[in-house]
Amino acid sequence: MSSIKNLEDRAKEKNRVLSGTLYLVATPIGNLADLSERAIKVLSEVDFIAAEDTRNSMRLLTHLGISKPMVSYFEHNKRERGEQIAARLEAGESCALITDAGTPAISDPGEDMVALCAERGISVTSVPGPVASIVALTLSGLPTGRFTFEGFLSVNKAERRAHLSALANETRTMLFHEAPHKLQATLDDFARAFGEGRRLAICRELTKAHEEILRMTVGEAVAYYKEQSPRGEYVLVVEGAKDAVSSNFWDAMDVPSHVQHYIDGGMAKMDAIKQVARDRGVAKNEIYKQVVD
């Protein structure tokens, strides 16, 4: 009995909200019942909350009966607002950082806030919970032992295709987020980069009333969404390459051919040079010399 009490005491101590600490609080991706008891406690007890969209987060807090001072923290104000949040933490306040849905700092400006806190020696802890990409992975029916999270693809066609070309021989399962208005273009680019026979799972509206998991090939998905209008937010889980001839699609190319590959895909020459430098892990000046000289 005493050992159980010791465990309970340690849990209470860990769950105590501490001053000068940033809490990364995961929020539901669709089902409010997924919000943990610890998350509610932290949101109720911190000094203030930093939110991606204060209007969306206010609806969640109102549902929970929580009233706390809020500040916005998103991609376009993260530098200035991050400094302000860090200053308040250094002064001894506690803050919960939340995103619109899911876990902060995953494909999210919260990443920069955590890096700033690490630089300043400010305490950061996580209150774990829903992560859309992991939920999709577990439901996909594809291998889960090794995977790579690729997030949202660029809206720029050339950059998006270059990103996917670089993954053509990736053997791990790949996770992508996608918005409905971009889904069809992305599936077309999947077919171009991975081939129509590659398996994928299309995961829509996860944890919500209309959750849908479609398991098919890339070619079948392209055909399906020519007949169906995409709706809701998507996570796309793509099977890795089974028989990669080399670890990189460009291994057999010389540098000029590698650069030309990206130019043919629609990139400007200097952008292609920068991408080749990233691919090969060298300075862009080295690539520039080989192409221009």
N, C-alpha and C positions, 0 to 999 in steps of 0.2 A: 504493500500500500504506500509506503514511504517513497518508493521509486517512482510510482505514478505521480505522486504529489510533486516530486522534484521535476519531472517532465512538464507538469502543468505550470510550475513556477517559472521554468526556463522559457516556456512558450509565452507566458504573460510578459516576461522581461523583453523578449524579442519583439513582441507586438506593441510595445510601448513606443509612442511617437516621440522622437528625440529632437531637440532644438538643433538648428544648423544643419539639417539633413534634407536632401532632396529624395523624394519617394517617387519611383516610377510605378504608376498604378495602372494595371491593365483593366480596360473596361470592355463590356460585352460587344461582340461583333454583330449581334442581332437579337439574342435572347437575354433579357434583363436578369433572368434567374441565374445566369452564369457569373454574376458579380459576386466575388467572395466576401465572406464575413470580415476578413482582415482588410480588404479594400474599402469597405464601408466605414470601418473603424478609422482607418487612416484619413480618408476624405473628411470625416467628421471632426478630426482632432488637429489636423495641420493648421498653421496660421493662415495660409493662403493657397490657392490652386492656380496653376498655370495650364491653360487649355488651348488646343489647336483652334477651336472655334467656340468662343464663350457662349454663343446662343445655343448650339447643340448641347454643350455640356451642362448648361443651365437646366435644360429639360431633364437630364439624368438626375441632377442634384435635387431638383424640385420633386421628382418622383420618389427620391430617397428621404425627402424632408430635411435636406442638408442646406444650410445657408452659410457660405464662406466668401470672403473677398476673392475676386478672380482677376487674373490678367491674361491677355492673349499672348500666345507664343507660337509662331508659325514661320514658314519658310522665309517670308519677306521682311520679318522684323526680328529674326532670331539673333542677329548680332547685337543690336542695341538692347533688346529686351533681355537677352541672355545675361548681359553685363548687369542689368538692373536686378534680375533674379539672384545672380551670384552675390551681389552686394548685400541683399537682404538675408541670404543664407549665412554669409560671413558675419552679419550682425546678430545672428542667433535665431532667426525665424526658421520655421519648417515649411516645406512646400511639397505639394503633390503635383506631379506633371502627368497630364492625361492627354490622349489623342482622341479623335472623334470615335474611334472604335479599335479595339485591340491593344497591343503592347507598344508603349512609347519607345522611340529610338530604333525601331525596325523600319527601314525605308521611310524615315521620319526625321524632322529637324531636332527631335530629342537627342539624337546622336551627338549633335554639336553641344548641347547643354551638358551632357555627361562628360564630354571631352573637356569642356571648360571647367567643370567641377574637379575633374581629375588633375587638371593643371594647377588649380588653386588649392588643392588639398581639402576640398569640401566633401563631406560624407555623402555617399549615394547608396541607396538600397532599392531593391525591386520587390514589388508586390505582384507576383506572377498571376497570369490568367490567360484569357483567350488570345490566340495568335492564328489569324485566318489561314496562313500558308501551312502551318503544321496540322491544323484541322483537315485541310484539303489533302495533304500528304497521307494522313492516316486513312482517309476514305477512298483514296485513288485506286487501290488495287495494284499499284506499281511498287517497285522495290523501295524500301524506306531506310535501308542500312546506311547509304551514303547519298547525300543530296546537296544541291547548290541553290541558294535563294538569289534570284535575279531581279526581283522587284518589278517595277513598272518600266517598260521599254520606252525609249525616246519617241516623241511625236515626230521627230525628223526622220524621214524615210531612209535616208542614207545611213544615219547613225544607227537606226533600228536594225537595218539589214547587216551592217557591219558587226553589231553586237551578236546577232544570231549566227552569222557566219563563223565567228570565233568560237561558237559553242557546237559546231557541227559534229565534232568528234568527242564531245563531252560524254563520259560514260556514266556519270552520276544522274540520278533523277533531278529534273530541273523544275523550279517553282517560279511562276510569274503571276503578277497581279495585272488585271486589265479592266478598263472601263467598257461599258456596253457599246459606245459609239466607235470604239477602236477595235473591237473584237474581230470583225471580219477581215480587216487589213492585217491584223496580227496572225490570224490563222493562215492567210495566204502566204505570209512571210515564213511561217513555220514550214509550210509545204516546200517552199523554195530552199530553205536552209537544211531541213531535216529529212525531207522526202515524205510522200503521202502515206507511206506504210507505217510510220512511227506512231506508237500508241500514246494516247494522252487521256487524262481525265479532266473534264470541264466541270468545275465546282461553282455553283451559283447560289447566292443568297444563303450562305452557310449559317446554320443554327436558327434560321427564320422559318416562318410557317410554310414558305414555298421553296424550301431547300431542294436543290436538284443536283444530282451527280450523274454526268454522262460519261461513259467509258467507251471510247471508239478510237479509230485511227485519225491522223491528221486529215487525210483525204476525205474521210466520212464527215468530219467536223466541218470542213469547208463546204461540202455539199449541203449539210444539214442547215447551216446558217445562211445559205442562199434562199432557203424556204422559210426560215424562222427569224423573227426579229429579236436580237439580243436584248435582254432586260436584266437589270440588277447588276451587282458587282461580282466579278469573276476572279477565281484563282485557277490558273491553268497548270496542270501537273504533267510534265512531258517526260516520257521514257528516255533514258540515256542511250547513247550509241552502243550497240552490242559488239561490233567488230571494228573498232577504230583502227585504221591503218597506222596512224601516227597520233601523237598527243595534240598536235596543232594542224589545222587545215593548210597552213602556209609552210610547213616544214620543207616541202620539196621545191618551194619557190625561191628565186633569188630576190633581193630587195626591190629592184625596179618592178618585177612582176607582182610582188606583194602590194606595192603602192598602186600599180595599175588595176589590181583586183578591186580596190576600194573606189578608185576613180570610176571604173566601169559600173560600180553600184550606185553612183550618183554623188560621191563626195568631191569637194573641191580638193585641189592638189595638196595644199598645205594641211588641210584636215586629214587627208589620207596619210601624209607623212607622219603626222602626230599619232595617228592610230597605229601605224606600223611600228613606231618607236615604242608605244605602249605594249603591243603584242610581243615584241622581241626583248623588252626590258632594257633598252638602250636610250641614250640621249637623242633627241630629234635631230640635232645637228649632224650626227653620224649618218642618219638616214638621208638627210638633205644632201650631204656631200656625195653619196653614192648615186643619187637620182639626178642631181644637177651637173656634177663633174663629168 
